[in-house]
């Protein structure tokens, strides 16, 4: 698979906060930021963040604007990281919710965090000598 073959777009109510979460907790690299838009990379994959005003004609815009709508329902973003325990603590310090604390799963360590806008993030760190 060529580099950059996967790009996901996530809608954000707080573009700056979501960008901070992705850089500080997930370890993403910020590549570009414009009003209503941020582009980040994790390895060879891209995550684009769009604020609601980015797509005025989008058919989901009204539904997403409803108070209490969890945008991330049904999506899980899995990311390999280094220093999983510290990243988990960073997420908690930023006010996000731990779904499952870092634990060994037989191939490494993993944890789950309910991140910005209800997006579910699974962070995993491979064990030395693990698969």
Residue pairs with C-beta under 8 A, 6 or more apart in sequence:
3 44
4 44
4 45
4 46
5 44
5 45
6 44
6 45
6 46
7 45
7 46
7 47
7 48
8 45
8 46
8 47
8 48
8 77
9 47
9 48
9 49
9 50
10 18
10 47
10 48
10 49
10 50
10 71
10 72
10 117
10 119
11 49
11 50
11 51
11 52
11 54
11 64
11 71
11 117
12 18
12 49
12 50
12 51
12 116
12 117
13 51
13 52
13 71
13 116
13 117
14 116
14 117
15 36
15 37
15 38
15 49
15 51
17 116
18 38
18 49
18 115
18 116
18 117
19 30
19 33
19 38
19 40
19 49
20 94
21 91
21 94
21 96
21 115
21 116
22 28
22 40
22 42
22 47
22 49
23 29
23 30
23 40
24 90
24 94
25 87
25 90
25 91
25 94
25 96
25 113
25 115
25 121
25 123
26 42
26 79
26 81
26 87
26 121
26 123
27 42
27 79
27 81
27 82
27 87
28 40
28 41
28 42
28 47
29 40
29 41
29 42
30 38
30 39
30 40
31 39
31 40
31 41
31 46
32 38
32 39
33 39
36 50
36 51
36 53
36 54
37 48
37 49
37 50
37 51
37 54
38 48
38 49
39 46
39 47
39 48
39 49
40 46
40 47
40 48
40 49
41 47
42 79
43 80
47 77
52 61
52 64
52 65
55 61
63 69
64 71
70 117
70 118
71 117
71 118
71 119
72 115
72 117
72 118
72 119
72 120
73 118
75 119
75 120
76 120
76 121
76 122
77 115
77 119
77 120
77 121
77 122
78 121
78 122
78 123
78 124
79 121
79 122
79 123
79 124
80 123
80 124
80 125
80 126
81 87
81 123
81 124
81 125
82 125
83 125
84 102
84 109
84 110
84 111
84 123
84 124
84 125
85 102
85 109
87 123
88 98
88 101
88 102
88 111
88 113
88 123
91 98
91 113
91 115
92 98
96 113
96 114
96 115
96 116
97 113
97 114
98 111
98 112
98 113
98 114
99 111
99 112
99 113
99 114
99 120
100 110
100 111
100 112
101 111
102 109
102 110
102 111
102 123
103 109
103 110
103 111
104 127
105 124
107 126
107 127
107 130
107 131
108 124
108 125
108 126
108 127
108 130
109 124
109 125
109 127
110 122
110 123
110 124
110 125
111 122
111 123
111 124
112 120
112 121
112 122
112 123
113 120
113 121
113 123
114 120
114 121
115 121
